Amino acid sequence: MTRFVAPLGFSSHRVTQPVIAHGFSQGDQLVLLQPEQPDSTAQHRAESAVNDVKSTLRGVASNIEVTHRTLMTDGFSHTVEQCSEILTTGESPVACIGGGATDIHVPFIIAVSAHADKLNDVLLFRDTQNAAEPVDLPQLTATVPPRAQDTFQILGNQKAPLSISDIATEASISESTASRHVQMLEESGLVKS
């Protein structure tokens, strides 16, 4: 079973295209995220977008369950926490990051970045291409191993690649220690050798 999670604004194709491009099967779920709407006109447009998603997906195949979650947007951090909870509870989801109201979209992208290791995939709807594609997220939440802090700082201050002997000289450590530090940093996704 695949669980898709996607912020939804008033434009349903930003959700349906990634889901269709990824493919789905019997028992899959799509969780749509929208902010509370300020008035009845906006509420009607939001409901219409949900119905458009359901209708489009039913037209392709009737075997995906579509649910709708209204998120509170009373505080940015709270909205990020709500998105994080949805992403980390249950099956590892496929996150669709191409649309939705800014009040949900931005917190959702932050939650997706923070929990990238818990996701099956990330799909992006690209306006310029009018298409959906999988994307690789950079590892933004990596932790620098304490023993490699000085080596990481030296590498971060350089514009050009450094050799292991250059790092060892700069950090006043042995080449074998510099090599271990680079290996730790590479395993953490912080450098490429």
C-alpha positions as CSV (number, residue, x, y, z in Angstrom):
1,M,0.0,0.0,0.0
2,T,1.3,3.5,-0.9
3,R,0.2,6.5,1.1
4,F,0.5,9.8,-0.8
5,V,0.4,13.1,1.2
6,A,-0.1,16.3,-0.7
7,P,-1.0,19.9,0.2
8,L,-3.9,21.0,-2.0
9,G,-4.7,24.6,-3.0
10,F,-7.4,25.4,-5.5
11,S,-5.6,23.7,-8.4
12,S,-6.1,19.9,-8.3
13,H,-3.7,19.0,-11.1
14,R,-0.7,19.8,-8.9
15,V,-1.8,16.7,-6.9
16,T,-3.3,14.4,-9.5
17,Q,-0.4,14.6,-11.9
18,P,2.2,13.4,-9.4
19,V,0.0,10.6,-8.1
20,I,-0.8,9.4,-11.7
21,A,2.8,9.7,-12.8
22,H,4.0,7.7,-9.8
23,G,1.3,5.1,-10.3
24,F,-1.1,3.6,-7.7
25,S,-2.7,0.3,-6.9
26,Q,-5.6,-1.2,-4.9
27,G,-5.6,0.0,-1.3
28,D,-3.4,3.1,-1.9
29,Q,-4.4,6.3,0.0
30,L,-4.1,10.0,-0.8
31,V,-4.2,12.4,2.1
32,L,-4.9,16.0,1.0
33,L,-3.9,18.9,3.3
34,Q,-5.6,22.2,3.3
35,P,-5.6,25.2,5.6
36,E,-8.8,26.3,7.3
37,Q,-10.6,28.7,4.9
38,P,-11.4,32.2,6.0
39,D,-14.8,32.5,4.4
40,S,-17.5,30.5,2.6
41,T,-16.3,31.4,-0.9
42,A,-12.8,30.1,-0.1
43,Q,-14.3,27.0,1.6
44,H,-16.4,26.3,-1.5
45,R,-13.3,26.6,-3.8
46,A,-11.4,24.2,-1.4
47,E,-14.2,21.7,-1.5
48,S,-14.3,21.9,-5.2
49,A,-10.6,21.2,-5.5
50,V,-11.0,18.1,-3.3
51,N,-13.9,16.9,-5.5
52,D,-11.8,17.5,-8.6
53,V,-9.0,15.3,-7.3
54,K,-11.5,12.6,-6.4
55,S,-13.2,12.8,-9.8
56,T,-9.9,12.8,-11.7
57,L,-8.5,9.8,-9.8
58,R,-11.8,7.9,-10.1
59,G,-11.6,8.5,-13.8
60,V,-8.2,6.8,-14.0
61,A,-8.8,4.1,-11.5
62,S,-11.3,3.7,-8.6
63,N,-8.9,2.0,-6.3
64,I,-7.4,4.9,-4.4
65,E,-8.9,6.2,-1.1
66,V,-8.8,10.0,-0.9
67,T,-9.1,11.7,2.5
68,H,-8.9,15.4,3.4
69,R,-7.3,17.0,6.4
70,T,-7.8,20.6,7.4
71,L,-4.8,22.0,9.3
72,M,-4.7,24.8,11.7
73,T,-2.4,27.6,10.5
74,D,-2.5,29.7,13.7
75,G,1.3,29.4,14.1
76,F,4.0,28.4,11.6
77,S,5.8,26.0,14.0
78,H,2.5,24.4,14.9
79,T,1.7,23.8,11.2
80,V,5.2,22.3,10.6
81,E,4.5,20.0,13.6
82,Q,1.1,18.9,12.2
83,C,2.7,18.1,8.8
84,S,5.5,16.2,10.5
85,E,3.0,14.1,12.4
86,I,1.1,13.2,9.3
87,L,4.3,12.3,7.5
88,T,5.7,10.2,10.3
89,T,2.6,8.3,11.4
90,G,1.8,5.1,9.6
91,E,3.3,3.8,6.4
92,S,6.2,5.8,4.9
93,P,4.5,8.1,2.5
94,V,5.2,9.5,-0.9
95,A,5.2,13.3,-0.5
96,C,3.9,15.5,-3.3
97,I,5.5,19.0,-2.9
98,G,4.3,20.8,-5.9
99,G,1.3,22.8,-4.7
100,G,-1.1,24.0,-2.0
101,A,-1.7,27.2,-0.1
102,T,1.5,28.8,1.1
103,D,0.2,28.5,4.7
104,I,0.5,24.7,4.3
105,H,3.0,24.3,1.4
106,V,6.0,26.0,3.1
107,P,5.5,24.1,6.5
108,F,5.0,20.9,4.5
109,I,8.2,21.3,2.6
110,I,10.1,21.9,5.9
111,A,8.5,18.8,7.4
112,V,9.4,16.8,4.2
113,S,13.0,18.0,4.4
114,A,13.2,17.2,8.1
115,H,11.8,13.7,7.7
116,A,13.3,12.8,4.3
117,D,14.7,9.6,5.7
118,K,11.2,8.4,6.5
119,L,9.7,9.0,3.1
120,N,9.3,6.4,0.3
121,D,9.6,9.1,-2.4
122,V,9.2,12.9,-3.0
123,L,7.4,14.1,-6.1
124,L,7.4,17.6,-7.5
125,F,4.9,19.2,-9.8
126,R,7.0,21.6,-11.9
127,D,5.1,24.6,-13.3
128,T,7.7,25.3,-16.0
129,Q,7.4,21.7,-17.3
130,N,3.7,21.2,-16.4
131,A,4.7,17.8,-15.3
132,A,5.5,15.8,-12.2
133,E,8.8,14.1,-11.4
134,P,10.6,12.5,-8.5
135,V,13.2,14.6,-6.8
136,D,16.2,13.9,-4.5
137,L,16.2,16.1,-1.4
138,P,19.5,17.4,-0.1
139,Q,20.3,16.1,3.4
140,L,19.8,19.3,5.4
141,T,19.5,17.8,8.9
142,A,22.8,15.9,8.9
143,T,24.9,16.1,12.1
144,V,28.6,16.7,12.0
145,P,30.3,14.0,14.1
146,P,32.0,15.7,17.0
147,R,35.4,14.2,16.3
148,A,35.3,15.6,12.7
149,Q,34.1,19.2,13.6
150,D,37.5,20.8,12.9
151,T,37.9,18.9,9.6
152,F,34.4,19.9,8.6
153,Q,35.2,23.5,9.4
154,I,38.4,23.4,7.3
155,L,36.5,21.9,4.4
156,G,33.7,24.5,4.7
157,N,36.2,27.4,4.5
158,Q,37.8,26.2,1.3
159,K,36.7,27.0,-2.3
160,A,38.7,24.3,-4.0
161,P,38.9,20.6,-3.2
162,L,41.6,19.5,-0.7
163,S,43.6,16.4,-0.6
164,I,43.8,14.3,2.6
165,S,47.4,15.5,3.2
166,D,46.2,19.1,2.8
167,I,43.5,18.5,5.4
168,A,45.9,16.8,7.7
169,T,48.4,19.7,7.5
170,E,45.7,22.4,7.9
171,A,44.1,20.6,10.9
172,S,47.4,19.5,12.5
173,I,46.4,15.9,12.5
174,S,47.7,12.7,10.9
175,E,46.7,11.7,7.4
176,S,45.0,8.6,8.8
177,T,42.9,10.7,11.1
178,A,42.0,13.1,8.3
179,S,41.0,10.2,6.2
180,R,38.7,8.8,9.0
181,H,37.2,12.3,9.5
182,V,36.5,12.6,5.7
183,Q,34.9,9.1,5.7
184,M,32.7,10.1,8.7
185,L,31.6,13.3,7.0
186,E,30.9,11.4,3.7
187,E,28.8,8.8,5.5
188,S,26.8,11.6,7.1
189,G,26.2,13.1,3.6
190,L,28.1,16.3,4.3
191,V,30.9,15.9,1.8
192,K,31.8,14.0,-1.3
193,S,35.3,12.6,-1.9
